[in-house]
Amino acid sequence: MIVMEGQMWKCERELLHEVVCELQPEFAFEVGTWKGGGSTLQIVTALEKHRRGKLFTSEVNYDFHTTAIRNFGDHPHLLPFVEFFHGKAEDVLLPVLEAVGRCDFAFLDGSEDDAETMAQLEMFTRFATPTTIFGAHDWGTSNKCKQVKPLVESSDRYEIVQQIKPHGHTFEDGSVGLCFWKLKS
């Protein structure tokens, strides 16, 4: 078992890992690497399990960005499945999206700025396919999803496929909310 500092609760980590394992994306994207041990680790180990796909992850905080790279450097078998970017997602991930032409999976867990999260969703949606899965952490407890959550929950464009509502207060039994959705067919 790989141990890295991360911010996701146990049930959130398990569901994220399961969703990525089931989807087996070739091109996965994440906003908000932090130190690498939360969502980043779950996505990368799911990709590594199936020996396919790559996560392109962005972090605006330089210290967190370099810590994540150092943490993954201790696990070289995971490095073929992840590429780290320092900067705003719109600046560093958009060129990757344009180069590969599609987004199979996008996970939003960046800043607390709800307008920024909405712009990121719009960016990833432009490259979405009918099988793309989107996800967001802090679904019910944070300002970051303030615009995205009502849009996804009431839209005729998106359909929720999995969700954990906020509950509990410990790593073993808690969640700050996690949601996965896709484009409606």
Phi, psi and omega per residue, in radians:
M1 nan 2.277 -3.136
I2 -1.550 2.294 3.134
V3 -2.042 2.134 3.044
M4 -2.452 2.645 3.097
E5 -1.168 2.245 -3.132
G6 -2.623 2.913 -3.024
Q7 -1.877 -0.028 -3.101
M8 -1.514 2.602 3.099
W9 -1.405 2.845 -3.028
K10 -0.968 -0.906 -3.098
C11 -1.134 -0.531 3.103
E12 -1.214 -0.744 3.109
R13 -1.065 -0.772 -3.113
E14 -1.113 -0.782 -3.124
L15 -1.169 -0.754 3.117
L16 -1.035 -0.816 3.127
H17 -1.027 -0.787 -3.127
E18 -1.089 -0.780 -3.128
V19 -1.081 -0.786 -3.130
V20 -1.194 -0.693 3.088
C21 -1.046 -0.741 -3.122
E22 -1.199 -0.736 -3.101
L23 -1.279 -0.648 -3.070
Q24 0.872 1.027 -3.091
P25 -1.209 2.556 3.019
E26 -1.464 -0.692 -3.131
F27 -2.146 1.821 3.137
A28 -1.918 2.534 -3.112
F29 -2.295 2.535 3.131
E30 -2.445 2.393 3.009
V31 -1.903 2.064 3.118
G32 1.792 1.275 3.134
T33 -1.215 -0.616 -2.948
W34 0.936 -2.197 -3.118
K35 -1.715 0.057 3.002
G36 1.699 -0.233 -3.009
G37 -1.618 -0.014 3.118
G38 -1.718 -1.901 -3.103
S39 -1.102 -0.667 -3.127
T40 -1.001 -0.864 -3.126
L41 -1.081 -0.706 -3.124
Q42 -1.151 -0.738 3.135
I43 -1.156 -0.825 -3.082
V44 -1.137 -0.735 3.134
T45 -1.193 -0.509 3.054
A46 -1.204 -0.716 3.086
L47 -1.125 -0.759 -3.133
E48 -1.103 -0.622 3.133
K49 -1.025 -0.666 -3.121
H50 -1.725 0.040 3.061
R51 1.012 0.601 3.108
R52 -2.692 2.716 3.068
G53 1.646 2.872 3.108
K54 -2.523 2.441 3.038
L55 -1.737 2.243 3.009
F56 -1.872 1.967 -3.004
T57 -2.140 2.420 -3.094
S58 -2.077 2.509 3.098
E59 -2.441 2.278 -3.125
V60 -1.456 -0.453 -3.123
N61 -1.457 2.042 -3.060
Y62 -1.076 -0.717 3.140
D63 -1.103 -0.742 3.098
F64 -1.151 -0.731 3.122
H65 -0.990 -0.871 -3.116
T66 -1.222 -0.568 3.068
T67 -1.112 -0.753 3.121
A68 -1.074 -0.776 3.111
I69 -1.067 -0.757 3.120
R70 -1.120 -0.756 3.136
N71 -1.062 -0.770 3.135
F72 -1.264 -0.452 3.073
G73 -1.064 -0.441 3.072
D74 -1.323 -0.111 -3.110
H75 -2.334 1.208 -3.016
P76 -1.036 -0.408 3.120
H77 -1.152 -0.305 3.134
L78 -1.592 -0.314 -3.019
L79 -1.050 -0.566 3.100
P80 -1.134 -0.220 -3.042
F81 -1.842 0.132 -3.100
V82 -2.587 2.525 3.004
E83 -2.341 2.216 -3.058
F84 -1.689 2.409 3.098
F85 -2.230 2.423 3.060
H86 -1.820 2.139 3.108
G87 2.403 -3.140 3.122
K88 -1.235 2.458 -3.097
A89 -0.932 -0.715 -3.107
E90 -1.102 -0.511 -3.115
D91 -1.525 -0.667 -3.003
V92 -1.805 -0.480 -3.125
L93 -1.638 -0.481 3.125
L94 -1.007 -0.769 3.091
P95 -1.066 -0.581 3.092
V96 -1.199 -0.785 3.098
L97 -1.005 -0.769 3.138
E98 -1.136 -0.628 -3.136
A99 -1.240 -0.745 -3.093
V100 -1.527 -0.405 3.028
G101 1.484 -0.052 3.117
R102 -2.792 2.844 3.075
C103 -2.180 2.036 3.125
D104 -1.545 -0.491 -3.112
F105 -2.664 2.359 3.089
A106 -2.363 2.273 -3.136
F107 -2.116 2.150 -3.080
L108 -1.809 1.985 3.125
D109 -2.666 0.772 -3.079
G110 -1.650 -2.345 -3.029
S111 -1.188 2.978 3.115
E112 -1.428 0.049 -3.106
D113 -1.409 1.894 -3.062
D114 -1.154 -0.553 3.089
A115 -1.181 -0.630 3.104
E116 -1.155 -0.750 3.100
T117 -1.073 -0.717 3.116
M118 -1.111 -0.752 3.120
A119 -1.102 -0.645 3.108
Q120 -1.154 -0.751 3.091
L121 -1.050 -0.772 3.121
E122 -1.072 -0.697 3.118
M123 -1.077 -0.866 -3.118
F124 -1.172 -0.620 -3.130
T125 -1.092 -0.578 3.117
R126 -1.054 -0.427 -3.094
F127 -1.924 0.198 -3.082
A128 -1.359 2.674 3.032
T129 -2.021 3.045 3.111
P130 -1.066 -0.340 -3.131
T131 -1.758 -0.031 -3.133
T132 -1.071 2.394 3.026
I133 -1.973 2.327 3.044
F134 -1.869 2.625 3.074
G135 -2.512 2.736 3.078
A136 -2.554 2.409 3.069
H137 -1.681 2.806 -3.093
D138 1.094 0.659 -3.032
W139 -1.026 -0.630 -3.050
G140 -2.080 0.064 -2.987
T141 -2.241 0.133 -2.973
S142 -2.379 2.722 3.076
N143 -1.219 -0.429 -3.020
K144 -1.033 -0.497 -3.102
C145 -1.823 0.237 -3.062
K146 -0.998 -0.650 3.104
Q147 -1.618 -0.660 -3.073
V148 -1.188 -0.752 -3.058
K149 -1.011 -0.938 -3.141
P150 -1.133 -0.555 3.093
L151 -1.092 -0.871 -3.109
V152 -1.151 -0.733 -3.065
E153 -1.235 -0.434 -3.071
S154 -2.111 0.109 -3.027
S155 -1.441 2.626 2.970
D156 -1.568 0.063 -3.141
R157 -1.689 -0.566 -3.048
Y158 -2.071 2.725 3.127
E159 -2.392 2.184 3.125
I160 -1.252 2.334 3.135
V161 -1.953 -0.456 3.102
Q162 -2.693 2.542 3.133
Q163 -2.724 2.465 2.953
I164 -2.067 2.103 3.115
K165 -1.426 2.660 3.122
P166 -1.004 2.387 3.108
H167 -2.900 2.856 3.029
G168 1.098 3.090 -3.072
H169 -2.449 0.150 3.136
T170 -2.217 2.840 3.138
F171 -0.967 -0.700 -3.068
E172 -1.284 -0.556 -3.025
D173 -2.234 0.227 -3.034
G174 -1.985 2.983 3.038
S175 -2.811 2.532 3.014
V176 -1.730 0.144 3.112
G177 1.733 2.353 -3.115
L178 -2.571 2.332 -3.112
C179 -2.409 2.500 3.051
F180 -2.202 2.423 -3.132
W181 -2.577 2.952 3.130
K182 -2.465 2.989 3.034
L183 -1.224 2.461 3.073
K184 -1.226 2.512 3.136
S185 -1.352 nan nan
